[in-house]
């Protein structure tokens, strides 16, 4: 019975570790590039607004 409990515990920890590494990888490959792209769009939008306002300063 002790071996079984040990196996279940090790298996559970392995499963949790695999899920955590999968989520981390998903975040790095999918979510971060989208956030970086949104950040660039925001910076470009702000720069365009500044340019537009300064062009109309008599």
N, C-alpha and C positions, 0 to 999 in steps of 0.2 A: 504494500500500500504506500510505503514511503517513496518508492521509486516512481509510482504513478503520480503522486502529488508533486514530486519534484519535476516530472516531465510536463505536467499541466502548467506549472508555474513558469518553467523555462519557455514552453511554447507560447504562453500568453505574453510574456515579455518580448519574445521574438516577434510576435504579431504586432504588438504595439510599436516596436522599433521600426518594423517595415512600413506600417501606416504613417508614422511620423516622418520617415525619410521620403516617402512618396509625396506627402503634403509639402514638405520643404522643397523638393525638386519641382513640383507643380508651381509653387510660388515663384521660384527662381526663373523658370522657363516661360511661364504664361503671364503671371500677374505683374512682375517687375517691368518687363518691356512695355506693357500697356501703360503703366504708371509713368514711365520715362517719356513715352510718346505724348501723354497728356500734359506732362510738365513742359515739354518743348512747345506744344501748341499754346499753352498759357503764356509762356515767355514771348513767343512771336506775336501773340495777340496784344500783349501789353506794349511791346515795342511799336507795333503798328498804330496803336492808339496814341502813343507819345508823338510819333512822327506826324500823324494827322493833325494833332493839336498844335504842334510847333509850326507846321506849315501855314496855319491860319492866324499866326500872331503878326498882325499888321506891321 
